[in-house]
Amino acid sequence: MQTKHFFSEPNHLVLTALHSLTITNPSVAFDPENKIVFRRPDGSSSKVSVISGGGSGHEPAFAGYVGKGLLTASVAGTIFASPSAEQVRKAVMECVNTDKGVLILIVNYTGDVLNFGMAAEMAKAAGIPIEFLAIGDDVGVGRKKGGKVGRRGIGGSVLVLKIAGALAELGASLEDVYRIARLTTTNLVSLGSSLDRVHIPGHEFSELSPGESVPADEVEVGMGIHNEPGSHRMKSTTLDELIRTMLLQLLDPTDQDRAYITHETEDSFVLLINNLGGLSTLELCGITNEVFIRLVRDYNITPVRTIQGTFLSSLNGLGFSISLLKLANTGLGPGRSMLELLDAPAEAVGWAAPIRMSTWANSSDIPVVLKKTKMAEEQPSNLKVDSALLKKTVSAGLKRLMDTEPLVTRFDTILGDGDCGVGLKRGAEAVLKLLEQTNLPDDMVVVMSKIAGVVENNMDGTSGAIYSIFLNSLVQGLRQQDAGSTSVVTSQKWAAALNYSLSALGKYTPAQIGDRTLLDALAPFCMVLMETHDVRAAVKAAREGTEATKYMKASLGRSVYVGGEEEWLGKVPDPGAYGLCEFLVGLAEAI
């Protein structure tokens, strides 16, 4: 559980977060005393005002949905606590137009129901036309456990807000806006899962209820948005197993405790994948893809809309929710279907569904035929090599490099991001596979071109780029040594080609000897080989250069940002230089 925050005073955090909405959306105003965010009067004809709200900590819900095409106002409480009835009353009676009536839409939690409901009754007593709806979409707690309270309101409730807000923007009556909000809710199911509970800024860890954290090897299925437990925990599960379990709870028609919607072949669905706040966008995208695939495969449901993002969070909750809305006929005619209302534009910073209806209408599953670009084949050269000797020496160097991967990884974990050893090993394994499975020609240029291609396709990161540039340049450097008649690649020709490649590399990296990079091993090797034509002398220079990196302060790469030099200075060499040096040592020993 993440317990570190930039804000230590939760009330100040709520106020400053709400105020930020006036900075990011000039159409809204903020009443800090009552924590009300509301739309500024714009002179347009009166419409049904749609008001929502609840405890803070669910951002962008609910204040982030105030804006044209969505909510008219939102009332916030403190973190995970309902606002008071007086706050809500002021929002209804002082902040919005009530001529055509007011619809209060909240998620179904007891404190919100009581306080917003009390305010609704006060407004009704004052003669304001008003309707009230508590949205319940969660299936994590079934009918038996939910009892009279009913379903909790979680991520899918945002779809109800969007549809009701869009309909109100079109000038619909209070009766119709309320009816369609209810219709949407009855056709909506959601379920969340989380790897851990969340921590409230400014609270001591011990202030949480017992069982503060979910064990590392478990996931809570059906966790609520206020740390409430779900239906059960799954132990040591895969994402595929989790999604299968979640979709079964959402769509199993035989589950009498949770079957809130039916599913027929002709039904159309909208899929919403909601981030509970703590997942990376990368992981959320992967989850969306896996849910979509299983819906199509197991339930024959191809969603007509797939919406992904952070819509109703649980602070920095390490989880997500799946919502499915079965589209029902609104009976309101063209332009007012559920799908059209979802697609309608909204000027609210929290609504993130930018794909237009026309783009969805033109969607296609037909594979895109890519242009075929054929790379020119490497032209043969007259530079010959003993392919058996080449395979023996290079393989020895590669195997030595692979053996030293744990040590390179350890060095890079201390000084960088820990990926150098794995990247070098992956490239070495790919080249070794090429050497072992291919009948190598005796043309050195062709062989080196094949090796460069393998490295380019199998090594990523900074090291992969450097080696790819160097090896591709080496191909050109060797070709320059082709005198037009058949000749053997000598150490002199290798030295000249390596020197050419080193110069070419200098166009793309400012790294020089002394910058604590792999150049501290590579450059001495190339230069001494050029001077002496002695491979072992060149390897000795590379080893000395690598050793020297232990005492250098990094000038390039991630090591620049790593502190604690007093702990590793004089002890840890540059990982890239060390890995290269080990390859060169292995190669030289096999000659």
C-alpha positions in Angstrom: 0.0 0.0 0.0 1.3 3.4 -1.0 1.3 5.6 2.2 3.5 8.5 0.9 1.7 11.7 -0.4 2.7 15.2 -1.4 -0.2 16.6 0.7 -0.4 15.8 4.4 -3.6 17.8 5.2 -6.6 16.2 3.5 -9.0 19.1 3.9 -6.5 21.5 2.2 -6.0 18.9 -0.5 -9.7 18.7 -1.3 -10.2 22.4 -1.5 -7.2 23.0 -3.7 -8.2 20.1 -6.0 -11.7 21.5 -6.4 -10.4 25.0 -7.1 -8.1 23.7 -9.8 -11.3 22.9 -11.9 -11.8 26.7 -12.3 -8.3 26.8 -13.8 -8.8 23.9 -16.2 -12.4 24.7 -17.2 -13.3 28.4 -17.4 -17.0 27.6 -17.6 -17.2 26.6 -13.9 -17.2 28.4 -10.6 -16.3 27.2 -7.1 -17.9 27.9 -3.7 -15.2 26.9 -1.3 -17.3 27.3 1.8 -19.7 24.6 0.7 -17.3 22.7 -1.7 -19.7 23.3 -4.6 -18.5 23.3 -8.2 -21.1 24.7 -10.6 -21.6 25.9 -14.1 -21.5 29.7 -14.6 -24.7 31.1 -16.1 -24.2 31.4 -19.9 -27.4 33.1 -20.9 -28.8 30.1 -22.7 -32.4 28.9 -22.2 -33.1 27.1 -19.0 -32.6 23.3 -18.8 -33.0 20.6 -16.3 -30.2 20.9 -13.8 -28.3 17.7 -13.0 -26.5 17.6 -9.7 -24.2 14.9 -8.3 -21.5 14.6 -5.7 -20.2 12.6 -2.8 -17.1 12.1 -0.9 -13.8 13.3 -2.3 -11.1 10.8 -3.4 -13.0 9.6 -6.5 -11.6 12.1 -8.9 -12.4 13.1 -11.6 -15.8 12.2 -10.2 -17.8 14.1 -9.4 -16.7 17.7 -9.7 -14.7 16.9 -12.8 -18.0 16.2 -14.7 -19.4 19.7 -14.2 -19.6 21.3 -17.6 -21.7 21.7 -20.7 -23.3 18.4 -21.7 -22.9 16.8 -18.3 -23.4 18.0 -14.8 -24.7 21.4 -13.7 -23.2 21.2 -10.3 -21.4 18.9 -7.9 -21.1 18.9 -4.1 -18.1 17.4 -2.4 -17.5 16.1 1.1 -14.2 15.3 2.7 -12.3 12.2 1.6 -14.7 9.3 1.4 -17.3 11.2 3.4 -20.6 12.5 2.2 -21.3 16.3 2.0 -23.9 17.6 4.4 -27.5 18.2 3.5 -27.0 21.9 3.9 -24.2 21.9 1.3 -26.4 20.1 -1.1 -29.4 22.4 -0.4 -27.3 25.4 -1.2 -26.2 23.8 -4.5 -29.8 23.1 -5.5 -31.3 26.4 -4.3 -28.5 28.9 -4.8 -26.1 27.6 -7.5 -28.3 26.3 -10.4 -31.3 27.2 -12.4 -34.4 25.4 -11.1 -37.0 26.6 -13.7 -37.2 23.2 -15.4 -36.5 21.2 -12.3 -33.5 19.4 -10.8 -32.3 15.8 -11.0 -30.1 14.6 -8.2 -27.9 11.7 -9.3 -25.6 10.1 -6.7 -24.0 6.7 -6.2 -25.7 4.4 -3.8 -24.0 4.9 -0.4 -25.9 5.4 2.8 -24.4 8.8 3.8 -24.9 10.2 0.3 -28.5 8.9 0.0 -29.4 10.4 3.4 -27.8 13.9 2.9 -28.7 14.4 -0.8 -32.2 12.9 -0.1 -32.7 15.4 2.8 -31.7 18.3 0.6 -34.1 17.1 -2.1 -37.0 17.1 0.3 -36.1 20.6 1.5 -36.0 21.8 -2.1 -39.3 20.1 -2.9 -40.9 21.7 0.1 -39.7 25.1 -1.3 -41.6 24.3 -4.5 -38.7 23.2 -6.7 -39.5 20.4 -9.1 -37.0 17.7 -8.2 -36.2 14.0 -8.7 -33.7 11.8 -6.9 -31.9 8.7 -8.0 -29.2 6.7 -6.2 -27.3 4.7 -8.9 -26.4 1.1 -8.1 -24.4 -0.8 -10.6 -22.0 -3.0 -8.5 -22.4 -6.8 -8.6 -19.6 -7.5 -6.2 -22.1 -7.6 -3.4 -25.0 -9.7 -4.4 -28.7 -9.4 -3.5 -28.4 -11.4 -0.3 -25.6 -9.4 1.2 -26.9 -6.1 -0.2 -30.3 -6.6 1.3 -32.4 -3.4 1.5 -29.5 -1.2 0.7 -29.2 -2.5 -2.8 -26.3 -2.4 -5.2 -23.3 0.0 -4.5 -22.6 2.7 -7.0 -19.1 2.3 -8.7 -17.5 3.1 -12.0 -20.4 2.5 -14.3 -22.4 5.2 -12.6 -20.4 7.7 -14.7 -22.3 6.4 -17.8 -25.6 7.3 -16.1 -24.3 10.9 -15.4 -23.2 11.3 -19.0 -26.4 10.1 -20.5 -28.6 12.1 -18.2 -26.4 15.2 -18.6 -26.5 15.0 -22.4 -30.3 14.6 -22.4 -30.8 17.5 -20.2 -28.5 19.6 -22.4 -30.9 18.9 -25.3 -33.8 20.5 -23.4 -35.6 17.3 -22.3 -38.1 17.4 -19.5 -37.3 16.4 -16.0 -39.6 13.4 -16.3 -37.6 12.1 -19.3 -34.2 12.8 -17.9 -35.1 11.0 -14.7 -36.7 8.1 -16.6 -33.7 7.6 -18.8 -31.3 7.8 -15.9 -33.3 5.0 -14.2 -33.4 3.0 -17.4 -29.7 3.3 -17.8 -29.1 2.1 -14.3 -31.3 -1.0 -14.6 -29.3 -2.0 -17.7 -25.9 -1.5 -16.1 -23.5 -3.9 -14.2 -20.0 -3.2 -12.8 -17.4 -5.0 -10.9 -14.1 -3.9 -9.5 -11.0 -5.8 -8.4 -7.9 -4.5 -6.6 -4.4 -5.7 -5.6 -4.5 -3.6 -2.5 -6.4 -1.2 -0.4 -5.8 2.6 -0.4 -4.4 5.0 2.1 -5.9 8.4 2.9 -3.5 11.4 2.9 -2.8 12.7 6.4 -4.0 9.5 8.1 -1.8 7.2 10.1 -1.5 3.7 8.7 -3.1 2.2 11.8 -6.2 4.3 11.4 -7.4 2.0 8.6 -9.7 -0.8 9.6 -8.3 -4.2 10.5 -6.7 -6.1 7.6 -5.1 -3.0 6.1 -3.5 -4.6 3.1 -4.3 -7.3 0.7 -1.6 -10.0 0.8 0.9 -9.8 -2.1 -0.3 -13.1 -3.6 -4.0 -12.2 -3.5 -6.5 -10.0 -5.3 -9.8 -8.7 -3.9 -12.6 -9.3 -6.3 -15.5 -6.8 -5.9 -13.6 -4.3 -3.8 -15.7 -1.1 -3.3 -14.4 2.4 -3.8 -14.0 3.1 -0.1 -11.9 0.0 0.8 -15.0 -2.1 1.3 -14.4 -5.9 0.8 -15.8 -7.6 -2.2 -17.2 -11.0 -2.8 -14.0 -13.0 -2.2 -10.2 -13.0 -2.7 -8.4 -15.0 -5.3 -5.0 -16.4 -4.5 -2.0 -16.5 -6.9 -4.3 -15.8 -9.9 -3.5 -14.8 -13.4 -5.1 -11.8 -15.1 -6.9 -14.1 -17.5 -8.4 -16.1 -14.6 -9.4 -12.8 -12.8 -11.1 -11.4 -15.9 -12.9 -14.7 -16.5 -14.2 -14.7 -12.9 -15.2 -11.0 -13.1 -17.1 -11.5 -16.4 -18.9 -14.5 -15.0 -20.2 -12.4 -12.0 -21.3 -9.7 -14.5 -23.0 -11.9 -17.1 -23.9 -15.3 -15.7 -27.7 -15.5 -16.1 -27.9 -18.5 -13.7 -26.4 -16.6 -10.8 -29.6 -15.6 -9.0 -27.7 -13.4 -6.6 -26.0 -11.3 -9.3 -27.9 -11.6 -12.6 -29.1 -8.0 -13.0 -29.2 -8.0 -16.8 -30.0 -10.5 -19.5 -28.0 -11.1 -22.6 -29.6 -11.9 -26.0 -27.9 -12.2 -29.3 -29.3 -8.9 -30.6 -28.3 -6.9 -27.6 -25.6 -4.2 -27.9 -23.2 -3.3 -25.1 -20.9 -0.4 -24.1 -17.8 -1.5 -22.3 -16.2 0.8 -19.7 -12.8 0.0 -18.2 -12.2 2.3 -15.2 -8.9 2.8 -13.4 -9.2 2.9 -9.7 -6.4 5.5 -9.6 -3.2 3.5 -9.2 -2.7 1.6 -12.4 -0.3 2.8 -15.1 -2.0 3.6 -18.4 0.1 0.9 -20.0 -1.3 -1.8 -17.7 -4.9 -0.4 -18.0 -4.6 -0.7 -21.8 -3.5 -4.3 -21.5 -6.5 -5.0 -19.3 -8.9 -3.4 -21.7 -7.5 -5.6 -24.5 -7.8 -8.8 -22.5 -11.4 -8.0 -21.4 -12.5 -7.2 -24.9 -11.0 -10.4 -26.3 -12.7 -12.6 -23.7 -16.1 -10.8 -24.1 -16.0 -11.6 -27.9 -14.7 -15.1 -27.4 -16.8 -16.3 -24.4 -19.9 -14.3 -24.6 -20.2 -13.3 -28.3 -20.3 -9.6 -27.2 -18.5 -7.1 -29.4 -19.0 -3.8 -27.6 -20.2 -1.0 -29.8 -18.2 1.4 -27.7 -15.1 0.7 -25.5 -14.3 3.5 -23.2 -11.1 3.4 -21.1 -9.6 5.7 -18.5 -9.8 7.0 -14.9 -13.5 8.0 -14.4 -14.3 7.1 -10.8 -11.2 6.4 -8.7 -10.5 5.3 -5.2 -7.6 7.6 -4.5 -4.6 5.6 -5.8 -6.4 2.3 -5.8 -4.3 -0.4 -7.4 -7.2 -1.9 -9.4 -9.8 -1.5 -12.1 -13.5 -2.0 -12.7 -15.4 -3.4 -15.6 -18.8 -1.9 -16.5 -21.2 -3.2 -19.1 -24.2 -1.1 -20.2 -26.8 -2.9 -22.3 -28.2 -0.3 -24.6 -32.0 0.0 -24.3 -34.5 2.0 -26.3 -35.2 5.4 -24.8 -38.3 5.9 -26.8 -37.3 9.5 -27.4 -36.6 9.4 -31.1 -33.5 10.3 -33.3 -30.6 11.9 -31.6 -31.7 10.7 -28.1 -30.7 7.1 -28.0 -28.4 6.0 -25.2 -25.5 5.6 -27.7 -26.1 9.1 -29.1 -26.2 10.6 -25.7 -23.0 8.9 -24.7 -21.3 10.2 -27.9 -22.6 13.7 -27.4 -19.9 16.3 -26.7 -19.2 17.4 -23.2 -17.1 20.2 -21.8 -16.0 18.6 -18.6 -12.4 17.8 -17.8 -13.2 14.4 -16.3 -15.0 13.0 -19.4 -12.4 11.3 -21.6 -14.0 9.7 -24.5 -12.8 11.8 -27.5 -13.7 9.4 -30.4 -16.6 10.9 -32.4 -19.7 9.0 -33.4 -18.8 9.3 -37.1 -15.4 7.6 -36.4 -17.1 4.8 -34.6 -19.6 4.4 -37.4 -16.8 4.0 -39.9 -14.9 1.5 -37.8 -13.8 -1.7 -39.6 -12.3 -5.1 -38.7 -10.8 -5.5 -42.1 -7.0 -5.8 -41.7 -5.0 -2.9 -43.0 -2.7 -4.0 -45.9 0.7 -2.5 -45.1 3.1 -1.3 -47.8 5.8 -3.9 -48.5 9.2 -2.3 -48.3 12.0 -4.6 -49.5 15.4 -3.8 -48.1 18.2 -4.1 -50.6 20.1 -7.3 -50.2 23.7 -6.9 -49.0 25.9 -7.1 -52.0 28.7 -9.7 -51.9 32.3 -8.6 -51.3 35.7 -10.0 -52.0 36.7 -10.0 -48.3 37.0 -13.6 -47.2 37.1 -15.2 -43.8 37.5 -18.6 -42.3 33.9 -19.1 -41.3 34.8 -22.0 -38.9 37.3 -19.8 -37.0 34.9 -16.9 -37.0 32.2 -19.0 -35.5 34.6 -20.4 -32.9 36.0 -17.1 -31.7 32.8 -15.1 -31.8 30.8 -17.9 -30.1 33.4 -18.0 -27.3 33.1 -14.2 -26.7 29.3 -14.4 -26.7 29.2 -17.3 -24.2 31.5 -15.5 -21.9 29.2 -12.4 -22.1 26.2 -14.5 -21.4 27.8 -16.0 -18.4 28.6 -12.6 -16.9 25.0 -11.3 -17.2 24.2 -11.6 -13.5 27.3 -9.5 -12.6 26.5 -6.9 -15.3 22.9 -6.8 -14.1 24.1 -6.3 -10.5 26.3 -3.4 -11.6 23.5 -1.8 -13.6 21.1 -2.2 -10.7 23.5 -0.1 -8.6 24.1 2.5 -11.2 21.2 2.5 -13.6 17.9 0.7 -14.2 19.1 -2.9 -14.2 18.4 -3.8 -17.8 21.9 -3.7 -19.3 22.9 -7.3 -18.5 19.6 -8.7 -19.8 19.8 -6.7 -23.0 23.3 -7.8 -23.7 22.5 -11.4 -23.0 19.4 -11.3 -25.2 21.5 -9.9 -28.1 24.3 -12.5 -27.5 21.8 -15.4 -27.5 20.3 -14.2 -30.8 23.7 -13.9 -32.5 24.8 -17.3 -31.1 21.7 -18.8 -32.5 22.5 -17.4 -35.9 26.0 -18.8 -35.8 24.9 -22.2 -34.7 22.0 -22.6 -37.0 23.3 -21.0 -40.2 25.8 -22.2 -42.7 27.9 -19.0 -42.7 29.3 -17.9 -46.1 33.0 -17.0 -46.2 32.1 -13.4 -47.2 32.9 -11.2 -44.2 30.7 -8.3 -45.3 27.6 -10.6 -45.7 28.2 -12.3 -42.4 28.6 -9.1 -40.5 25.5 -7.7 -42.2 23.5 -10.7 -40.9 24.9 -10.2 -37.4 24.1 -6.5 -37.4 20.5 -7.3 -38.4 20.1 -9.8 -35.6 21.4 -7.4 -33.0 19.1 -4.6 -34.4 16.0 -6.9 -34.0 16.8 -8.4 -30.6 18.5 -5.7 -28.5 16.6 -2.7 -27.3 17.4 0.3 -25.1 20.5 2.5 -25.3 23.0 -0.4 -25.6 21.0 -1.9 -28.5 21.0 1.3 -30.4 24.7 1.9 -29.9 25.6 -1.7 -31.0 23.3 -1.5 -34.0 24.8 1.7 -35.2 28.4 0.4 -34.6 27.8 -2.9 -36.3 26.0 -1.4 -39.3 28.8 1.1 -39.7 31.3 -1.8 -39.4 29.7 -3.4 -42.4 30.4 -0.2 -44.4 33.9 0.1 -42.9 34.7 -3.5 -44.1 33.4 -2.8 -47.6 35.8 0.2 -47.8 38.6 -2.4 -47.4 37.5 -4.3 -50.4 40.1 -3.7 -53.0 38.2 -5.5 -55.8 40.1 -8.8 -55.7 39.7 -11.7 -53.4 41.5 -11.2 -50.1 41.5 -12.4 -46.5 40.3 -10.0 -43.8 43.5 -9.2 -41.8 43.9 -7.6 -38.5 44.9 -4.4 -40.4 41.7 -4.4 -42.3 39.7 -5.1 -39.1 41.4 -2.2 -37.4 40.6 0.2 -40.3 37.0 -0.9 -40.4 36.6 -0.6 -36.6 38.2 2.9 -36.7 35.6 3.9 -39.4 32.8 2.5 -37.3 34.0 4.3 -34.2 34.0 7.6 -36.1 30.5 7.0 -37.4 29.3 6.3 -33.9 30.6 9.7 -32.8 28.0 11.3 -35.0 25.2 10.0 -32.8 26.6 10.0 -29.3 28.8 12.6 -27.6 30.3 9.9 -25.4 34.1 9.9 -25.2 36.7 8.1 -23.1 36.3 9.3 -19.6 32.5 9.6 -19.7 32.0 6.3 -18.0 30.3 4.4 -20.8 31.0 1.4 -23.0 33.2 3.7 -25.1 35.7 3.5 -22.3 36.3 -0.1 -23.4 35.4 0.1 -27.1 37.5 3.1 -28.1 40.8 1.9 -26.5 40.3 -1.5 -28.2 39.8 0.1 -31.6 42.7 2.6 -31.2 45.3 0.1 -30.0 44.3 -2.4 -32.6 44.8 0.3 -35.2 48.2 1.1 -33.8 49.5 -2.4 -33.1 47.3 -4.8 -35.1 47.6 -7.0 -32.0 44.2 -8.3 -30.7 45.5 -9.2 -27.3 47.1 -5.8 -26.8 43.8 -4.2 -27.8 41.9 -6.4 -25.4 44.3 -5.4 -22.6 43.6 -1.7 -23.4 39.9 -2.4 -23.2 40.3 -4.1 -19.8 42.3 -1.2 -18.5 39.7 1.2 -19.8 36.9 -0.7 -18.1 38.8 -0.8 -14.8 39.3 3.0 -15.0 35.5 3.5 -15.1 35.3 2.4 -11.5 36.8 5.8 -10.5 34.9 8.0 -13.0 31.9 10.1 -12.4 29.3 9.5 -15.1 28.7 12.2 -17.7 26.1 10.4 -19.8 23.4 7.9 -19.3 21.2 7.1 -16.3 24.2 6.8 -14.0 24.4 10.6 -14.1 21.3 10.8 -11.9 22.4 8.1 -9.4 23.7 9.4 -6.1 25.7 7.6 -3.4 29.0 7.8 -5.2 30.9 7.3 -2.0 29.4 3.8 -1.8 30.4 2.5 -5.3 33.3 4.8 -6.4 36.4 2.6 -6.9 34.3 -0.6 -6.8 31.8 -0.8 -9.6 32.8 -0.4 -13.2 30.5 0.8 -16.0 28.1 -2.1 -16.8 28.2 -1.6 -20.5 32.0 -1.3 -20.6 32.4 -4.4 -18.4 30.0 -6.5 -20.6 31.9 -5.5 -23.8 35.2 -6.2 -22.2 34.2 -9.7 -21.2 33.1 -10.4 -24.8 36.4 -9.2 -26.2 38.4 -11.3 -23.6 36.4 -14.4 -24.6 37.0 -13.7 -28.3 40.7 -13.2 -27.9 41.2 -16.3 -25.8 39.6 -18.4 -28.5 41.9 -17.1 -31.3 
